[in-house]
Amino acid sequence: MNITVKVLSVLCLIGALNWGLIGLFGFDLVAFIFGPMSILSRIVYTLVGLSAVGLLVIAGRNYAQRI
């Protein structure tokens, strides 16, 4: 696993944990740390979303190579 996949995985894990907190407790950790819809929280949300897309692309390439 290269560094890109590790970074993307960590960002997705952060997003997953944040959504778990929102779903279970109604608590948005990113908004709590950086402020609701501040520029920093929007950057974090954007990076998490882009990392999910990146992991999907990598997974699709790996799947296509195995066929």
C-alpha positions, -999 to +999 in steps of 0.1 A: +000+000+000+016+033-011+014+066+007-014+079-015-037+051-005-028+055+032-035+093+031-068+087+013-078+060+038-071+082+068-092+110+053-120+086+046-118+072+082-120+108+095-151+113+075-166+080+085-160+087+122-175+122+118-207+108+101-209+082+129-209+109+155-235+128+136-257+098+132-254+086+168-252+118+188-260+146+164-225+159+170-204+173+141-168+170+153-154+189+122-178+218+128-170+218+165-132+220+158-132+244+129-166+262+132-198+255+114-193+258+076-161+279+081-135+278+053-114+252+072-144+229+078-154+232+042-118+222+032-119+192+055-153+181+040-140+186+005-108+166+012-128+138+027-152+137-003-123+137-028-105+110-009-135+088-012-136+094-050-099+087-051-103+054-033-131+044-056-109+051-086-080+031-072-103+002-063-118+002-098-083+001-113-073-028-091-105-047-099-100-041-136-064-054-134-075-087-118-101-095-144 
